[in-house]
Amino acid sequence: KNQVEQSPQSLIILEGKNCTLQCNYTVSPFSNLRWYKQDTGRGPVSLTIMTFSENTKSNGRYTATLDADTKQSSLHITASQLSDSASYICVVSDSSYKLIFGSGTRLLVRP
Amino acid sequence: ETGVTQSPTHLIKTRGQQVTLRCSSQSGHNTVSWYQQALGQGPQFIFQYYREEENGRGNFPPRFSGLQFPNYSSELNVNALELDDSALYLCASSPGLADNTGELFFGEGSRLTVL
């Protein structure tokens, strides 16, 4: 069964600190992996999209990595800001029309 | 702003009623997909429309139906509402089918509460 598992479920960090969110997937065949940021009650906003051949991709203070062999991805946030408080969702495409979403990691950045 | 607009933003219905949610896609985008997001969960794929034809469907019963119009705007219709249909319904548009690396642009969602 195609699944996307994210950890931790929730995370609290202090402003200015770094953090890393994890994503493991069993989706096959694999097309691409995406990370989205979703503020409470809002629509998701794309952070990165990576294909099979890409190991890392950055978007400002966000850096995503992909290990297609172990089927793992991570999202690293550097020098966190209060505005980083949100849910971060890992999404995997299985080469068809279908996107499989993880349940997300809820990040809270405290002053 | 993604250029994708959804209406209404919030609505309350009772069990057994029918609801229509609307989505205007970003200019130039011919693909629209719909997702259901229960509280605390990730979005679940409902279906996708490409150039006015349903292109794929997730594990949702037939009472979930949709339309895409010539201007690529879209509707999601849900009949015989159940309590478990309470969720945030998200629409996303893209310039092509979502199996490529094209960006998905989400609207802000329609929050449906079924009493």
Boltz contact constraints between the chains, C-beta under 6 A:
constraints:
  - contact:
      token1: [A, 31]
      token2: [B, 99]
      max_distance: 6.0
  - contact:
      token1: [A, 32]
      token2: [B, 101]
      max_distance: 6.0
  - contact:
      token1: [A, 42]
      token2: [B, 108]
      max_distance: 6.0
  - contact:
      token1: [A, 43]
      token2: [B, 90]
      max_distance: 6.0
  - contact:
      token1: [A, 43]
      token2: [B, 106]
      max_distance: 6.0
  - contact:
      token1: [A, 43]
      token2: [B, 107]
      max_distance: 6.0
  - contact:
      token1: [A, 43]
      token2: [B, 108]
      max_distance: 6.0
  - contact:
      token1: [A, 43]
      token2: [B, 109]
      max_distance: 6.0
  - contact:
      token1: [A, 44]
      token2: [B, 106]
      max_distance: 6.0
  - contact:
      token1: [A, 46]
      token2: [B, 103]
      max_distance: 6.0
  - contact:
      token1: [A, 49]
      token2: [B, 101]
      max_distance: 6.0
  - contact:
      token1: [A, 51]
      token2: [B, 101]
      max_distance: 6.0
  - contact:
      token1: [A, 89]
      token2: [B, 42]
      max_distance: 6.0
  - contact:
      token1: [A, 95]
      token2: [B, 99]
      max_distance: 6.0
  - contact:
      token1: [A, 96]
      token2: [B, 99]
      max_distance: 6.0
  - contact:
      token1: [A, 97]
      token2: [B, 48]
      max_distance: 6.0
  - contact:
      token1: [A, 97]
      token2: [B, 55]
      max_distance: 6.0
  - contact:
      token1: [A, 97]
      token2: [B, 56]
      max_distance: 6.0
  - contact:
      token1: [A, 97]
      token2: [B, 98]
      max_distance: 6.0
  - contact:
      token1: [A, 97]
      token2: [B, 99]
      max_distance: 6.0
  - contact:
      token1: [A, 98]
      token2: [B, 45]
      max_distance: 6.0
  - contact:
      token1: [A, 99]
      token2: [B, 45]
      max_distance: 6.0
  - contact:
      token1: [A, 99]
      token2: [B, 98]
      max_distance: 6.0
  - contact:
      token1: [A, 101]
      token2: [B, 42]
      max_distance: 6.0
  - contact:
      token1: [A, 101]
      token2: [B, 43]
      max_distance: 6.0
  - contact:
      token1: [A, 102]
      token2: [B, 42]
      max_distance: 6.0
  - contact:
      token1: [A, 103]
      token2: [B, 41]
      max_distance: 6.0
  - contact:
      token1: [A, 103]
      token2: [B, 42]
      max_distance: 6.0
  - contact:
      token1: [A, 104]
      token2: [B, 42]
      max_distance: 6.0
